[in-house]
Amino acid sequence: MLEKNLKMRVRALPTIKNKESALRLEVKRAKDDIKNLEAELEQRITAYDKMLALWGWKM
């Protein structure tokens, strides 16, 4: 019984490792997307602040 469980888990290990690698890559992509979106947001806020300054408004 224990030997059968061990064999099954050993066979599943490469699949689990591949899934873990894929998830780590996806997390990295998501974090990179967040950084890019935050930078874009900051640029847009700065642009709106400059536009409002032309009208004499402050935020």
C-alpha positions in Angstrom: 0.0 0.0 0.0 2.7 2.5 1.0 4.9 1.5 -1.9 2.0 2.0 -4.3 1.4 5.5 -2.9 5.1 6.3 -3.2 5.3 5.1 -6.8 2.2 7.2 -7.7 3.6 10.3 -6.1 7.0 9.8 -7.7 5.3 9.5 -11.1 3.3 12.7 -10.4 6.3 14.7 -9.3 7.5 15.9 -12.7 4.0 17.1 -13.6 3.7 19.0 -10.3 7.1 20.6 -10.8 6.1 21.7 -14.3 2.9 23.2 -13.0 4.8 25.0 -10.3 7.2 26.5 -12.8 4.3 27.6 -15.0 2.6 29.2 -12.0 5.8 31.0 -11.0 6.1 32.4 -14.5 2.5 33.5 -14.5 3.0 35.3 -11.2 6.1 37.1 -12.6 4.2 38.2 -15.7 1.3 39.5 -13.5 3.7 41.4 -11.3 5.4 42.9 -14.4 2.0 43.9 -15.8 1.1 45.6 -12.5 4.4 47.6 -12.6 3.7 48.7 -16.2 0.1 49.6 -15.4 1.2 51.6 -12.3 3.7 53.5 -14.4 1.1 54.2 -17.0 -1.3 55.4 -14.4 1.3 57.7 -12.8 2.0 59.2 -16.3 -1.6 59.9 -16.9 -2.1 61.5 -13.5 0.9 63.7 -14.2 -0.5 64.6 -17.6 -3.9 65.5 -16.0 -2.2 67.5 -13.3 -0.4 69.6 -15.9 -3.6 70.1 -17.9 -5.4 71.2 -14.7 -2.6 73.6 -13.9 -3.2 75.3 -17.3 -6.7 76.1 -16.1 -5.5 77.3 -12.7 -6.9 74.3 -10.8 -5.0 72.4 -8.3 -5.6 68.8 -7.2 
